[in-house]
Amino acid sequence: MADIRELWRVLVAAALETLRQAKSIDIPSIQSASITIETPPDPAMGDVGFPMFAFAKAFRMGPPQIAAEVARLVGENPDAAALGSVKAVGPYVNAFLAKGNLAGDILSAILAAGEHYGKPGTMTGRRIMIEFSSPNTNKPLHLGHLRNDALGESVSRILSFCGAEVFKVNIINNRGIHICKSMLAYKKFFAGKTPESEGIKSDLLVGNCYVKYSQYAKENPEQAEAEAQGLLRGWEAGDPETLELWKTMNGWAEKGIAQTYKRTGISFDKFYYESDTYLLGKDKILEGLAKGIFYREEDGSVWIDLSPINLDKKVLLRKDGTALYMTQDIGTAIMRNGDWPFDQLIYVVGNEQQYHFKVLFYILQQLGYDWAKTLYHLSYGMVNLPEGKMKSREGTVVDGDDLINALRDGALEEIAAKGREEAVGDPQSVAERIALGALHYFLLQVSPAKDMVFNPKESLSFTGNTGPYLQYMGARISSILRRAESGEGNAGSGTVSPDLLTHEAEWELLKTLGDFPKQVVRAGENHDPSAIATYLYEVSKGFSRFYHECPILSAETPDLARTRLELARATLIVLKNAMNLVLVPFLETM
């Protein structure tokens, strides 16, 4: 699909150049790259369109007049006949593609490439590090983490699919006052208890401690804060008892979080720990101070002037010389580039940290690190439930595992209601994968920058724009292929003849399948999985229409049946490839 579009663009550019020369227009020669490609809103208007607005001023002609002249010149080009036909539609030059040839090209490309179809190779040779998740070890992963994880993993897969070498990192926030609050509550209210004795997931016990601290602090605010600060001082001083409890509770939290990662298909190439990195940037700050990049206030604290980026100023070292969160991130970024030199580092972090990353990137540039110009903050919006905002300390967050369990149970009910237990083989496993498809697709179908409301009931619907709908479409195609392999219908005696695919539903599905590589490029360049999610829904709707309007196994002739069967097979390949990019598990049966 992309190739024939480019061929048409070359022809349109050549016609514009001929017109430019004929009119002696004093502008540089027109190249195909300057021609915009669009898809007409109505297939009856054409398969691909080229707007002429951009040339109106230079040519001193109205766009419709330019379009008419260009369409005439393209039509006179003998190379155009093999590609289809062309006509002017208002200010557009619209092309009708040669269906038989294009259908053959798309089908053969998809079937030959298989799981590699759609890989554009646009990022081959690039090394991209991506940081995401970054959990605190005082609570389980909740719904907000699940959006972060889905974004990070999906963007990683998309960039890798584009050809990049991707290195996924995770910094575990395992130190600080919030950790000590959970520790204090454990000592006061849970002493001697373990995940095993309580019969709960290990990170949930730690999270319960955090909630309990908040309740305790409401009744005794000054005492609670003082006791938590005392534990923090003990940790920093290396008190053996404090360190032992810290290691135990962090171990519980990390074990539980790792189980959730495994369950949701999230993985990392390297883990960093805040307890190891929080002092790393201090030496770099002092070096910058000596070079005059930073300055010292009268109280001894070290600051940076941010007026060049229209901000005020930022403290980098306290007056007692201790580091801050910004100091830690400076050192960690430098350490990471030393560990794995990258062409780009992407931070997947909520939009409330936009100021932090703007300042971080500026400081690293001022310190002389050229790679700092490639740092990117993939900022995403808040995710809430229909009933409102979640708060960890008040225990109103939705535990990630609890949410997946609820979705799984809902899927099990649906399977039972349809009497599909025996057909799916392992209802528990299938329901789990339906739950993950519902969760991830719902979280990723919204562009990252937008806030969103996660509606569990809507996400689990088997109709409409949902993960289960995509999974159902994949299972339906798999069923058709199995029936064909068992001898049903007459496709087995037919020959593939792409020129038979002339029905509008066949043609629209073909064009959509051929558009996959372009959508991958778009998603990769914009770090936006919603482009793939939207595309998947279009593929599924296109196949549904094709399935209902164009009989496959019972087609009029064996050749048509075989050709439509191969179109179904090609659709399945694209569905599988795209679903993997947005973390929606594929299902053979539902």
Sequence and secondary structure as in RCSB ss.txt:
>XXXX:A:sequence
MADIRELWRVLVAAALETLRQAKSIDIPSIQSASITIETPPDPAMGDVGFPMFAFAKAFRMGPPQIAAEVARLVG
ENPDAAALGSVKAVGPYVNAFLAKGNLAGDILSAILAAGEHYGKPGTMTGRRIMIEFSSPNTNKPLHLGHLRNDA
LGESVSRILSFCGAEVFKVNIINNRGIHICKSMLAYKKFFAGKTPESEGIKSDLLVGNCYVKYSQYAKENPEQAE
AEAQGLLRGWEAGDPETLELWKTMNGWAEKGIAQTYKRTGISFDKFYYESDTYLLGKDKILEGLAKGIFYREEDG
SVWIDLSPINLDKKVLLRKDGTALYMTQDIGTAIMRNGDWPFDQLIYVVGNEQQYHFKVLFYILQQLGYDWAKTL
YHLSYGMVNLPEGKMKSREGTVVDGDDLINALRDGALEEIAAKGREEAVGDPQSVAERIALGALHYFLLQVSPAK
DMVFNPKESLSFTGNTGPYLQYMGARISSILRRAESGEGNAGSGTVSPDLLTHEAEWELLKTLGDFPKQVVRAGE
NHDPSAIATYLYEVSKGFSRFYHECPILSAETPDLARTRLELARATLIVLKNAMNLVLVPFLETM
>XXXX:A:secstr
 HHHHHHHHHHHHHHHHHHHHHTT  S    GGGS  B  SSGGG SEEEE GGGHHHHTS HHHHHHHHHHHHH
H GGGTTTEEEEEETTEEEEEE HHHHHHHHHHHHHHHGGGTT   TTTT EEEEE    BTTS  BHHHHHHHH
HHHHHHHHHHHTT EEEEEEEEB  SHHHHHHHHHIIIIITT  HHHHTS HHHHHHHHHHHHHHHHHHSHHHHH
HHHHHHHHHHHHT HHHHHHHHHHHHHHHHHHHHHHHHHT   SEEEEHHHHTTTTHHHHHHHHHTTSSEE TTS
 EEEE GGGT  EEEEE TTS B HHHHHHHHHHHHHHHS  SEEEEEEEGGGHHHHHHHHHHHHHTT GGGGG 
EEEEE  EEBTTB   TTTT S BHHHHHHHHHHHHHHHHHHTT HHHHS HHHHHHHHHHHHHHHHHHSS TTS
 EE  HHHHT SSSSSHHHHHHHHHHHHHHHHHHHTT SSGGG    GGG  SHHHHHHHHHHHTHHHHHHHHHH
HT THHHHHHHHHHHHHHHHHHHHS STT SSHHHHHHHHHHHHHHHHHHHHHHHHTT    S  
